[in-house]
Amino acid sequence: MKKVLVVCGNGIASSSIMLAGLKDYLRKQGIEADLDKASLSEVSDDTFNSKDLIVSSTKLNKPNVTTPVIIGSSLLTGIGEDETLEKIKEMLLE
């Protein structure tokens, strides 16, 4: 099972909204994933790198992070959400 970390600035509101939408989408798609959320400032590079995918509300400025990152702000705005969810699905099915 793939491990996904959903992150935002404070790890409270935005990541919770993105996580809920992602969880619902994956359930409808029949895709199982281990989902977690956190604050960008509280997560170490090692924690980021222990995941299979990161969905972030903003661009990560962490050069030592090797895990693929998808910017998930569309999960908050709804603009481009389908494309973002499709990218996430593709990454989880690889």
PyMOL commands that place a pseudoatom at each C-alpha (Angstrom):
pseudoatom trace, name=CA, resn=MET, resi=1, chain=A, elem=C, hetatm=0, pos=[0.000, 0.000, 0.000]
pseudoatom trace, name=CA, resn=LYS, resi=2, chain=A, elem=C, hetatm=0, pos=[1.354, 3.387, -1.024]
pseudoatom trace, name=CA, resn=LYS, resi=3, chain=A, elem=C, hetatm=0, pos=[1.990, 6.011, 1.642]
pseudoatom trace, name=CA, resn=VAL, resi=4, chain=A, elem=C, hetatm=0, pos=[0.793, 9.547, 0.931]
pseudoatom trace, name=CA, resn=LEU, resi=5, chain=A, elem=C, hetatm=0, pos=[1.525, 12.634, 3.008]
pseudoatom trace, name=CA, resn=VAL, resi=6, chain=A, elem=C, hetatm=0, pos=[-0.767, 15.651, 2.567]
pseudoatom trace, name=CA, resn=VAL, resi=7, chain=A, elem=C, hetatm=0, pos=[0.859, 18.868, 3.774]
pseudoatom trace, name=CA, resn=CYS, resi=8, chain=A, elem=C, hetatm=0, pos=[0.055, 22.554, 4.153]
pseudoatom trace, name=CA, resn=GLY, resi=9, chain=A, elem=C, hetatm=0, pos=[1.563, 25.482, 6.012]
pseudoatom trace, name=CA, resn=ASN, resi=10, chain=A, elem=C, hetatm=0, pos=[0.134, 24.695, 9.438]
pseudoatom trace, name=CA, resn=GLY, resi=11, chain=A, elem=C, hetatm=0, pos=[-1.108, 21.138, 8.971]
pseudoatom trace, name=CA, resn=ILE, resi=12, chain=A, elem=C, hetatm=0, pos=[-4.633, 22.047, 10.046]
pseudoatom trace, name=CA, resn=ALA, resi=13, chain=A, elem=C, hetatm=0, pos=[-7.262, 23.443, 7.685]
pseudoatom trace, name=CA, resn=SER, resi=14, chain=A, elem=C, hetatm=0, pos=[-5.951, 23.141, 4.134]
pseudoatom trace, name=CA, resn=SER, resi=15, chain=A, elem=C, hetatm=0, pos=[-4.397, 19.715, 4.591]
pseudoatom trace, name=CA, resn=SER, resi=16, chain=A, elem=C, hetatm=0, pos=[-7.572, 18.469, 6.280]
pseudoatom trace, name=CA, resn=ILE, resi=17, chain=A, elem=C, hetatm=0, pos=[-9.697, 19.618, 3.339]
pseudoatom trace, name=CA, resn=MET, resi=18, chain=A, elem=C, hetatm=0, pos=[-7.294, 18.127, 0.789]
pseudoatom trace, name=CA, resn=LEU, resi=19, chain=A, elem=C, hetatm=0, pos=[-7.080, 14.872, 2.757]
pseudoatom trace, name=CA, resn=ALA, resi=20, chain=A, elem=C, hetatm=0, pos=[-10.868, 14.505, 2.973]
pseudoatom trace, name=CA, resn=GLY, resi=21, chain=A, elem=C, hetatm=0, pos=[-11.312, 15.072, -0.758]
pseudoatom trace, name=CA, resn=LEU, resi=22, chain=A, elem=C, hetatm=0, pos=[-8.478, 12.728, -1.632]
pseudoatom trace, name=CA, resn=LYS, resi=23, chain=A, elem=C, hetatm=0, pos=[-9.752, 10.022, 0.704]
pseudoatom trace, name=CA, resn=ASP, resi=24, chain=A, elem=C, hetatm=0, pos=[-13.229, 10.227, -0.865]
pseudoatom trace, name=CA, resn=TYR, resi=25, chain=A, elem=C, hetatm=0, pos=[-11.819, 10.123, -4.409]
pseudoatom trace, name=CA, resn=LEU, resi=26, chain=A, elem=C, hetatm=0, pos=[-9.562, 7.133, -3.722]
pseudoatom trace, name=CA, resn=ARG, resi=27, chain=A, elem=C, hetatm=0, pos=[-12.407, 5.243, -2.063]
pseudoatom trace, name=CA, resn=LYS, resi=28, chain=A, elem=C, hetatm=0, pos=[-14.600, 5.793, -5.143]
pseudoatom trace, name=CA, resn=GLN, resi=29, chain=A, elem=C, hetatm=0, pos=[-11.732, 4.639, -7.370]
pseudoatom trace, name=CA, resn=GLY, resi=30, chain=A, elem=C, hetatm=0, pos=[-11.162, 1.517, -5.262]
pseudoatom trace, name=CA, resn=ILE, resi=31, chain=A, elem=C, hetatm=0, pos=[-7.583, 2.557, -4.486]
pseudoatom trace, name=CA, resn=GLU, resi=32, chain=A, elem=C, hetatm=0, pos=[-6.163, 1.867, -1.044]
pseudoatom trace, name=CA, resn=ALA, resi=33, chain=A, elem=C, hetatm=0, pos=[-3.510, 4.183, 0.339]
pseudoatom trace, name=CA, resn=ASP, resi=34, chain=A, elem=C, hetatm=0, pos=[-2.114, 5.062, 3.728]
pseudoatom trace, name=CA, resn=LEU, resi=35, chain=A, elem=C, hetatm=0, pos=[-2.972, 8.771, 4.039]
pseudoatom trace, name=CA, resn=ASP, resi=36, chain=A, elem=C, hetatm=0, pos=[-1.561, 11.152, 6.619]
pseudoatom trace, name=CA, resn=LYS, resi=37, chain=A, elem=C, hetatm=0, pos=[-1.418, 14.943, 7.005]
pseudoatom trace, name=CA, resn=ALA, resi=38, chain=A, elem=C, hetatm=0, pos=[1.100, 17.313, 8.523]
pseudoatom trace, name=CA, resn=SER, resi=39, chain=A, elem=C, hetatm=0, pos=[2.501, 20.813, 8.666]
pseudoatom trace, name=CA, resn=LEU, resi=40, chain=A, elem=C, hetatm=0, pos=[5.299, 21.678, 6.249]
pseudoatom trace, name=CA, resn=SER, resi=41, chain=A, elem=C, hetatm=0, pos=[7.386, 23.083, 9.085]
pseudoatom trace, name=CA, resn=GLU, resi=42, chain=A, elem=C, hetatm=0, pos=[7.116, 20.042, 11.356]
pseudoatom trace, name=CA, resn=VAL, resi=43, chain=A, elem=C, hetatm=0, pos=[8.092, 17.361, 8.841]
pseudoatom trace, name=CA, resn=SER, resi=44, chain=A, elem=C, hetatm=0, pos=[11.724, 16.342, 8.398]
pseudoatom trace, name=CA, resn=ASP, resi=45, chain=A, elem=C, hetatm=0, pos=[13.288, 15.431, 5.065]
pseudoatom trace, name=CA, resn=ASP, resi=46, chain=A, elem=C, hetatm=0, pos=[13.517, 11.826, 6.279]
pseudoatom trace, name=CA, resn=THR, resi=47, chain=A, elem=C, hetatm=0, pos=[9.777, 11.750, 6.943]
pseudoatom trace, name=CA, resn=PHE, resi=48, chain=A, elem=C, hetatm=0, pos=[9.052, 13.205, 3.496]
pseudoatom trace, name=CA, resn=ASN, resi=49, chain=A, elem=C, hetatm=0, pos=[11.364, 10.644, 1.914]
pseudoatom trace, name=CA, resn=SER, resi=50, chain=A, elem=C, hetatm=0, pos=[9.693, 7.751, 3.751]
pseudoatom trace, name=CA, resn=LYS, resi=51, chain=A, elem=C, hetatm=0, pos=[6.479, 8.378, 1.767]
pseudoatom trace, name=CA, resn=ASP, resi=52, chain=A, elem=C, hetatm=0, pos=[5.616, 7.331, -1.771]
pseudoatom trace, name=CA, resn=LEU, resi=53, chain=A, elem=C, hetatm=0, pos=[3.897, 10.613, -2.653]
pseudoatom trace, name=CA, resn=ILE, resi=54, chain=A, elem=C, hetatm=0, pos=[3.497, 14.083, -1.185]
pseudoatom trace, name=CA, resn=VAL, resi=55, chain=A, elem=C, hetatm=0, pos=[0.455, 16.233, -1.937]
pseudoatom trace, name=CA, resn=SER, resi=56, chain=A, elem=C, hetatm=0, pos=[1.224, 19.797, -0.899]
pseudoatom trace, name=CA, resn=SER, resi=57, chain=A, elem=C, hetatm=0, pos=[-0.845, 22.966, -0.856]
pseudoatom trace, name=CA, resn=THR, resi=58, chain=A, elem=C, hetatm=0, pos=[2.234, 24.870, -2.030]
pseudoatom trace, name=CA, resn=LYS, resi=59, chain=A, elem=C, hetatm=0, pos=[5.596, 24.311, -3.726]
pseudoatom trace, name=CA, resn=LEU, resi=60, chain=A, elem=C, hetatm=0, pos=[8.121, 22.580, -1.476]
pseudoatom trace, name=CA, resn=ASN, resi=61, chain=A, elem=C, hetatm=0, pos=[11.486, 24.231, -1.049]
pseudoatom trace, name=CA, resn=LYS, resi=62, chain=A, elem=C, hetatm=0, pos=[13.267, 21.146, 0.244]
pseudoatom trace, name=CA, resn=PRO, resi=63, chain=A, elem=C, hetatm=0, pos=[16.141, 20.124, -2.058]
pseudoatom trace, name=CA, resn=ASN, resi=64, chain=A, elem=C, hetatm=0, pos=[16.836, 16.900, -0.103]
pseudoatom trace, name=CA, resn=VAL, resi=65, chain=A, elem=C, hetatm=0, pos=[13.325, 15.538, -0.620]
pseudoatom trace, name=CA, resn=THR, resi=66, chain=A, elem=C, hetatm=0, pos=[13.332, 12.852, -3.305]
pseudoatom trace, name=CA, resn=THR, resi=67, chain=A, elem=C, hetatm=0, pos=[9.700, 11.780, -3.010]
pseudoatom trace, name=CA, resn=PRO, resi=68, chain=A, elem=C, hetatm=0, pos=[7.469, 12.953, -5.885]
pseudoatom trace, name=CA, resn=VAL, resi=69, chain=A, elem=C, hetatm=0, pos=[5.394, 16.024, -5.002]
pseudoatom trace, name=CA, resn=ILE, resi=70, chain=A, elem=C, hetatm=0, pos=[2.061, 17.002, -6.504]
pseudoatom trace, name=CA, resn=ILE, resi=71, chain=A, elem=C, hetatm=0, pos=[0.779, 20.506, -5.830]
pseudoatom trace, name=CA, resn=GLY, resi=72, chain=A, elem=C, hetatm=0, pos=[-2.754, 19.928, -4.589]
pseudoatom trace, name=CA, resn=SER, resi=73, chain=A, elem=C, hetatm=0, pos=[-4.080, 23.479, -4.304]
pseudoatom trace, name=CA, resn=SER, resi=74, chain=A, elem=C, hetatm=0, pos=[-6.751, 22.552, -6.864]
pseudoatom trace, name=CA, resn=LEU, resi=75, chain=A, elem=C, hetatm=0, pos=[-8.223, 20.242, -4.217]
pseudoatom trace, name=CA, resn=LEU, resi=76, chain=A, elem=C, hetatm=0, pos=[-8.968, 23.441, -2.283]
pseudoatom trace, name=CA, resn=THR, resi=77, chain=A, elem=C, hetatm=0, pos=[-10.158, 25.639, -5.138]
pseudoatom trace, name=CA, resn=GLY, resi=78, chain=A, elem=C, hetatm=0, pos=[-11.808, 23.060, -7.400]
pseudoatom trace, name=CA, resn=ILE, resi=79, chain=A, elem=C, hetatm=0, pos=[-10.035, 24.596, -10.408]
pseudoatom trace, name=CA, resn=GLY, resi=80, chain=A, elem=C, hetatm=0, pos=[-8.131, 21.807, -12.169]
pseudoatom trace, name=CA, resn=GLU, resi=81, chain=A, elem=C, hetatm=0, pos=[-9.124, 19.310, -9.483]
pseudoatom trace, name=CA, resn=ASP, resi=82, chain=A, elem=C, hetatm=0, pos=[-9.870, 16.471, -11.921]
pseudoatom trace, name=CA, resn=GLU, resi=83, chain=A, elem=C, hetatm=0, pos=[-6.402, 16.728, -13.468]
pseudoatom trace, name=CA, resn=THR, resi=84, chain=A, elem=C, hetatm=0, pos=[-4.730, 16.751, -10.056]
pseudoatom trace, name=CA, resn=LEU, resi=85, chain=A, elem=C, hetatm=0, pos=[-6.709, 13.733, -8.883]
pseudoatom trace, name=CA, resn=GLU, resi=86, chain=A, elem=C, hetatm=0, pos=[-5.836, 11.886, -12.100]
pseudoatom trace, name=CA, resn=LYS, resi=87, chain=A, elem=C, hetatm=0, pos=[-2.113, 12.611, -11.538]
pseudoatom trace, name=CA, resn=ILE, resi=88, chain=A, elem=C, hetatm=0, pos=[-2.385, 11.315, -7.967]
pseudoatom trace, name=CA, resn=LYS, resi=89, chain=A, elem=C, hetatm=0, pos=[-4.185, 8.200, -9.185]
pseudoatom trace, name=CA, resn=GLU, resi=90, chain=A, elem=C, hetatm=0, pos=[-1.487, 7.530, -11.805]
pseudoatom trace, name=CA, resn=MET, resi=91, chain=A, elem=C, hetatm=0, pos=[1.266, 7.897, -9.187]
pseudoatom trace, name=CA, resn=LEU, resi=92, chain=A, elem=C, hetatm=0, pos=[-0.462, 5.527, -6.775]
pseudoatom trace, name=CA, resn=LEU, resi=93, chain=A, elem=C, hetatm=0, pos=[-1.066, 2.879, -9.425]
pseudoatom trace, name=CA, resn=GLU, resi=94, chain=A, elem=C, hetatm=0, pos=[2.575, 2.815, -10.631]
for i in range(1, 94): cmd.bond("trace and resi %d" % i, "trace and resi %d" % (i + 1))
show_as sticks, trace
zoom trace
